[in-house]
Amino acid sequence: MTKTRAKTVSKTKGRAGRGTLKAADGVIAITVNVNGRDLAMRVTPGEFLLDALRREGFKGVKKGCDNGDCGTCTILLDGKPALSCMLFAAQAHGRRVVTIEGLGTPDRPHPIQAAFVEAGAVQCGFCIPGMVLATKALLDEDPDPDEGAARRALDGNLCRCTGYVKQVEAVLLSAKKVKQAARKGGRP
Amino acid sequence: MNVADKKDFTVVNQRVDKIDSLALACGTAQFTDDVDIRGLLTGRLLYSPHAHARIKRIDTRAAKAVPGVVAVLTHEDLPRVRHTTAGQGYPEPSPYDTLILNDKARYVGDRIAAVAAETPEAAEEALSKIKVDYEVLPAVFDTMEAMKDGAPVVHDEADSKNIPDARHNIAAKFDFEVKETEWFSEADVVVDQWYKTQWAQHCALEPHVTITYLDPEGRLVIRTSTQVPFHVRRVTAQALKIPVKSIRVIKPRIGGGFGSKQEIVLEPVCAALTLATRRPVKIEYTRKETFVSSRTRHPAVVRVKSGARKDGTITDAHMEIYCDNGAYGPHALTVMMCAGSHTIPMYQAKNNRFIGRTVYTNHPVAGAYRGYGATQGFFAWESQMDIMAEKLGMDPLEFRRKNYIRLNEGSPVFKAMGEGREGVEQKITSCGLYACIDRGLAAIRWRERKDANRGQAGAKRRGLGMACLMQGSGIPEVDMASASLKMNEDGSFNLHMGATDLGTGSDTVLAQIAAEVLGITVKDIIVLSSDTDLTPFDVGAYASSTTFISGNAVKKAALHAREQIVKVAARILDVPAEDVELRDGKAVAENGRSCTLSEVANTALYYHDQHQIMGVASHYAQSSPPPFAAHFTEVEVDTETGQVQVLDYVATVDCGTAINPTLAEGQNDGAVLNGISYALAEEMLFSPSGAMVNPSFRDYKIFATTDTPPVKTIIIPTYEPNGPFGAKSVSEIGINGPIPAIANAIYDAVGVRLFEPPFTPEKVLKALKG
């Protein structure tokens, strides 16, 4: 994708001959720590972090509204939940980003991911990466949330499938599972 | 006992984890846009800024000259094939009134041209450079006005088909009457009331998105977010005049649909761009486009005139409905008919009449939406039931209990009203409504709360409301599903089926049904669904059909595979076939000897009388057993601000055997919250010139976690003899309850009845002030 895009840009520029695609002219080299690894990215000034992450293969970051309203593009930026559709990619330079891919994998899921599965909180699943990350941020701050705290933590993450019933349960179950995992000496 | 009729389940009716949920929770599951395709072009659409305008000329020269633009298409570049975008069984009961790109704009947001470019920026620039000469025409926005003589005619073209009365903008009409006595001759009480429901959008979190490309042999591949892959293939072939065999449709994971993706919106135009460029193309709607230019719910104006005797017996049921389809007519006839066919049979009346019209206006296009007319109809009927009960001086619960349809009863409506054609005579073969009401009353503490609310004073008043509901389970004698099960060496199975999981969990539910028959767990079933090259046919995910119809197909396919397994196992175990049972992943003989399914598979594949063990089956249903539900709510109305807060919501549902109780609860929870949000907040708003003014989640409010009241789903088990292991549908019914239940609760709280949702503070306050 990146390669094709870069090639296209230079070709287009050559044809236009006047640098009409200004954004394409000013490619910025940035380094972002994504899921624990430093990643060099070439982005344009107007490019959003959501699009840059997806282009780099982090497809778990979803685009539901592109407008900061739905929460499906939630990532953790320096440990705090952030909407990647509202951040320029360049703003992530030198910072730590965690996407859903950085939390766990199907063969080694994070306790929060396991909790969402067990609680039956996943229907279409499009909102789930954002919700899981919002839960991670909550539990990092408050390992023992009550239902109100769980609801507030997920408030920025819209879902149309579940009525949030089992997702709120999933947050509370996540808290239990994270504590269990910590007791067993696993990762939080 | 025969395995087909077993009731001591090991996999069915169990809370099995949804099979794709871990991959979804880890972000590895792939939705339509989660693939990288080399050379992918961005497709974008140009929309009409006018609600009604003839296109005199389109000049695309400047657009084509934009660097990076590969193709610009208008109606002049495409076959002129009027079709419907409704993903329905063929021949569709919707008018053929749509072109891929239109030569006349019929709403603000109607598509005029399509662009494919190397970058989104180039595509946007090209759109801005397409020059369209419009002749602006008078527009019509009111449902009732549109039917009058002299109203602007939305479809004045000669080549549309199946429009009953284009001159009066009537996209569909249906009338029916069955009466035993003179109208209202036996009624002591008559209530005649009008109701009106609003424009609303599905708001699936994944916007509509389609990627098309040519495979190495030049066949067109459509990777798309759809509920109806086989209908996508057929309609795309029709609209582009290309053979069905030249198209493959792949449905990956889908981010919700709720009916909006039962519509062939993006596939033909995206395919046209690929055919024009020979390149892969993606069209992904923005949230604004999803609101304006995908599909909406048909708003409806409903009149119910009903009569009852003093003893509470309903005598007469007269219903009129006028649905607004907007600019085109997908689902024009069927949504309107379902508004009556799912509601009128709920209570038995001697005289039944239905008058239905669906009209064109210059609004965005309505289509299928969870509830499918029944939502609009039940708002009217379940409000009407409370109004009648009050006039009769009866408890609304007793009034409903006296009249609702019971086990083994039929209704003339079932036969008279199908989906777009005559229906099928049927009797109720399972009904848990009595228990639904009982359990719901107890769960919400109805009596206790009623007592507590007596003599309330102060600005905030509480009230209780309820509603009874039914829906269908698929379209009888129309919908067909099929499945195949192929056995592998390790005793696992590939389950291939056309059925479409759009996030509902149907892949899991159907795997559970197969596993139950084969005595294995879902872990030994590898599900592949909805790939038109690889899986057998299914009409798709709509009409609450998947568990009931696709479930029966899967069960039959599993029984077919089981026969073959038992035969091979009997030979291995040296016992008669009828002595062999399948359980715990083994074939077990009555004498206690057993062999693993792996041994059976290897015997069949390598050792003796070699053959592939494979079950194949189709199913179509002769009846559509309704699920039943009773919803209960308590609300608090702030009489100073008009704010309505739902304090508690209990939704009981009889869906037969819940194949997976967790997923069934999830379906119902989601439907109920969608309904609550629709009742209190959701409405598409339009400017006087017909442009939607709130096409974002900021301005079109759908409930988030902190807005959401406690919602409790209670499953009331029954056993539907025609369903797979006793199951019937669950996915849609829950959305029908909140509007009437909340309307009834508002009335109970403050004595004001509202006839037009959403019940916003403004409306409530206005009503309170009289």
Interface residues (C-beta under 8 A of the other chain):
Chain A: M1 T4 R5 T8 V9 T12 R15 A16 T20 L21 A23 G57 F58 K59 G60 V61 K62 K63 G64 C65 D66 N67 D69 C70 T72 T99 I100 E101 L103 G104 T105 P106 P109 Q113 A114 F116 V117 E118 G120 V122 Q123 C124 G125 F126 C127 I128 P129 V132 A150 R151 R152 L154 D155 G156 N157 L158 C159 R160 C161 T162 G163 Y164 V165 K166 Q167 V168
Chain B: R15 D17 K18 D20 S21 L22 A23 L24 A25 C26 G27 T28 A29 Q30 F31 D33 D34 D36 R38 G39 L40 P67 G68 E118 T119 E121 A122 H202 C203 A204 L205 E206 P207 R253 I254 G255 G256 F258 E284 T286 R287 L502 G503 T504 G505 T662 L663 E665 G666 Q667 D669 G670 A671 V672 L673 N674 S696 F697 R698 I702 A704 T705 T706 T708 V711 T713
